[in-house]
Amino acid sequence: MAIVSARVRTAQMVASNVIHLQIERPDGYAWQLGQFARIGLNVAGEEVFRAYSIASTPESDTIDFFIAHVTDGALSPRLHALQAGDDLLLDTEVNGTLLPSRLEEGGKYLWLMSTGTGVAPFIAMLSDRALLDQYERVILVHGVRTWDESGYLSRHIVPDPKIQVICSVTREEGAMLTERIPEALESGALEKIAGIAIEQATSRVLLCGNPGMVKGVRNHLKSRSMVSPRAGKPGQVLAENFWL
Ligand SMILES: Cc1cc2nc3c(=O)[nH]c(=O)nc-3n(C[C@H](O)[C@H](O)[C@H](O)COP(=O)(O)OP(=O)(O)OC[C@H]3O[C@@H](n4cnc5c(N)ncnc54)[C@H](O)[C@@H]3O)c2cc1C
């Protein structure tokens, strides 16, 4: 592990509570789709670091993040104050197990289920041609409270006939889904909209974001015999929680 200084190339608010940061990629810095970086700032003489999923592909010359503003948070409000040309701290060791390459081979449908900025690693995945080519369809499910929290996706996902985006908006009208993701899975509404069933033989599922969503979906998928890879046994589900 080494901490280096890295420069912000662009800093843009993409929703009222989400900033998109593009960081200059330092020489030799490498990552895989689905991994996260630790970035930080010096706060009152102390280095404060947090994990953020990387939203750009491994070929990109910037390391991209989508970061929610957490009221009274130790780091995120300070990251929201960054501007192009500012520096931040970057841990050169990348981590994470939300790697599509860990999923059991042979799936036809890749489901990417997220809440809020949990969509970040999926933005990178949806830009990766090799990953899209592995599946017949890729279904991105984005759970948010308001439309504003999801609107930026259309600017960061290149339309592709293989990609279907389903938003669950819980506090405003007009979405295809108004239930939270676990309830929409339980009721069958999610699969009805997608027009495909989530089954062990054909589907692979990645989950990222709010631990309530992750737990609810995981438990439901277990009842369909869909589990995470473990001790050399193949699995169809991988998850990343943003907090405990
Ligand atoms: C592997 C991993 C990847 C992550 N990737 C991202 C990412 O890509 N984008 C991102 O915005 N956050 C991400 N997070 C969360 C991030 O690490 C911080 O926890 C978050 O920015 C809050 O930090 P803070 O110091 O401002 O708040 P803290 O003072 O540390 O407060 C933490 C609390 O903030 C809330 N919180 C944390 N993250 C979020 C969030 N995303 N949305 C709403 N509430 C939240 C939770 O209640 C949590 O208990 C990730 C976390 C992990 C473990």
The ligand as an ORCA input file, in Angstrom:
! r2SCAN-3c Opt
* xyz 0 1
  C     -16.634     -1.107     -0.822
  C     -17.346      0.240     -0.698
  C     -17.560      1.014     -1.838
  C     -18.206      2.245     -1.730
  N     -18.445      2.972     -2.850
  C     -19.146      4.145     -2.774
  C     -19.448      4.901     -3.966
  O     -19.078      4.523     -5.092
  N     -20.168      6.048     -3.813
  C     -20.601      6.493     -2.589
  O     -21.260      7.541     -2.534
  N     -20.310      5.793     -1.444
  C     -19.573      4.661     -1.511
  N     -19.257      3.970     -0.364
  C     -19.551      4.609      0.946
  C     -18.341      5.485      1.354
  O     -17.223      4.658      1.607
  C     -18.607      6.324      2.616
  O     -19.122      5.472      3.626
  C     -19.583      7.463      2.379
  O     -19.077      8.375      1.404
  C     -19.824      8.228      3.693
  O     -18.581      8.690      4.167
  P     -18.551      9.939      5.155
  O     -17.186      9.993      5.774
  O     -19.033     11.176      4.491
  O     -19.644      9.534      6.251
  P     -19.426      8.790      7.626
  O     -19.181      9.812      8.682
  O     -18.404      7.716      7.501
  O     -20.904      8.159      7.780
  C     -21.174      6.858      7.274
  C     -22.689      6.690      7.115
  O     -23.093      7.339      5.918
  C     -24.164      6.628      5.302
  N     -23.721      6.338      3.900
  C     -22.539      5.777      3.494
  N     -22.476      5.699      2.155
  C     -23.630      6.212      1.689
  C     -24.137      6.387      0.392
  N     -23.439      6.029     -0.715
  N     -25.355      6.950      0.257
  C     -26.075      7.335      1.344
  N     -25.642      7.157      2.633
  C     -24.437      6.620      2.795
  C     -24.382      5.379      6.121
  O     -25.460      5.615      7.007
  C     -23.112      5.238      6.902
  O     -23.287      4.570      8.129
  C     -18.630      2.727     -0.447
  C     -18.381      1.943      0.692
  C     -17.768      0.732      0.572
  C     -17.529     -0.104      1.827
*
